[in-house]
Each structure stands twice: as C-alpha cells, then as structure tokens.
Amino acid sequence: MKANVTVTSRGVITLPAKLRQALGLKAEDHLIAETTPEGLLLRPSVTRPVEMYTPERVREFDAAEQELAAWLGAKAPAVKRAARPKRKSAR
C-alpha cells in the first residue's frame, strides 16, 4: 500500500488512517526511521517490558537452580574421561 504524507515545518508526519490500520499501528506506537538506497524506511520499534526481580523472587530462582542441580547430580551417570593418547616427542 502506498500513501502520500506531508512533513510539517516541525517535522511531523501524519500517516493516513488506512495505512495505520493496515499496519496495526496505534497512538503512541514507536517507529524506527532509517534511510535506504530506495528512500526512507519506517518500521515498528519493538519494546519489551523489563521485569525487576524482588529479593524474594531471586531467592525463588536460586532455590529452583539448586533443586535442578541436585536432581541432575542424582540422575547423571558417572562419566569417565578417556585417557589421552601419549604424544611422540619431536626430538
């Protein structure tokens, strides 16, 4: 889909409603603008929420890791290392 847009004196571009709807863009969505050999490319900017862990949540993670390590230690068969072949001396 192509659309004509105008850049205001303040540098604001208004995307036509049909174009925004086709792309699933909503108010306050962020776009990345970059130049390409063909011209200007606008693409959605992906933002991901950041989870801040409380000390209690960190302790939960630590406990789960210890439980997993204990389980893996009980389930893992003993691994024997193969003897390394002796190298011949270069002398």
C-alpha angles and dihedrals in degrees: 000000000000127000136177115234133183127222112219124218087263091055095253118150121198115206113211115252094244091055093047091049093048090053096041093240119161134188112291093019112143125231132193114227119202137164120243132178087263095051134263121358122198117191134168117269112226115222123184126199116248118225115214110208120222118220088253091055091048089053089052090054092048092050092049091050091050090049091050092047091051092048093047091047091053094046100041115098117229109271118214119205116231115239112256115242113250115252120233114240116251091219 
